[in-house]
Amino acid sequence: MAKYIEIRAKENDKVLFHSLYKKNDGLVYDEQKRKFSDLQNNTIVTAFEALMDEV
């Protein structure tokens, strides 16, 4: 879905992808990027990569 939004987005569209994650301090942080692939703290991608490593 995220890739579809990136492909369909026009130059003047204002789309931000968000990643919510928790650090060891117990606080929840929000990361925002214009491209889904630029998110550094992305648990969906991390889980997918771990799954692919098992295959």
ChimeraX attribute file (.defattr): number of C-alpha atoms within 10 A of each C-alpha:
attribute: neighborCount
match mode: 1-to-1
recipient: residues
	/A:1	6
	/A:2	11
	/A:3	11
	/A:4	8
	/A:5	13
	/A:6	16
	/A:7	9
	/A:8	10
	/A:9	12
	/A:10	10
	/A:11	7
	/A:12	6
	/A:13	8
	/A:14	8
	/A:15	15
	/A:16	13
	/A:17	16
	/A:18	16
	/A:19	17
	/A:20	12
	/A:21	14
	/A:22	11
	/A:23	8
	/A:24	6
	/A:25	6
	/A:26	8
	/A:27	8
	/A:28	10
	/A:29	11
	/A:30	10
	/A:31	15
	/A:32	16
	/A:33	14
	/A:34	13
	/A:35	15
	/A:36	18
	/A:37	13
	/A:38	12
	/A:39	16
	/A:40	13
	/A:41	17
	/A:42	16
	/A:43	13
	/A:44	9
	/A:45	14
	/A:46	12
	/A:47	11
	/A:48	10
	/A:49	11
	/A:50	10
	/A:51	10
	/A:52	9
	/A:53	8
	/A:54	6
	/A:55	5
